[in-house]
Amino acid sequence: MSTDEILAENKNRRLLITKFKSKKTKLIKDPNAPKRPMTAYIRFYMDNRDGSLPAKDAASQSAARWRALSDAEKRVPPPGHIRGFVLDSC
């Protein structure tokens, strides 16, 4: 399905949902739609995660380190990151 077809079908499905109060009707997700960029915290977590720890412990340690950062440090992307993309070193 093209993007226009998906939009038209979702419009029809929204009408069905509102008219018949149907909870089973789901909207179609466009596979070509752009993904949302990663948040600053997710980038920080992925760069600083310790792979040897269980996920729960790694998340709590990362959250503690994130809380310790100042607001200015949280806004600055780490070196090698531009708009959510990691640059490969050549």
Number of C-alpha atoms within 10 A of each C-alpha: 9 9 13 10 11 16 16 11 15 17 13 12 17 17 13 14 16 10 9 9 11 13 9 7 12 11 15 11 11 14 11 8 8 7 7 7 11 12 10 15 14 12 17 18 18 10 11 13 15 15 8 8 11 9 12 9 13 17 15 11 17 21 14 11 13 17 11 11 10 9 10 7 11 15 10 10 14 14 8 11 13 10 8 14 11 12 10 7 5 3
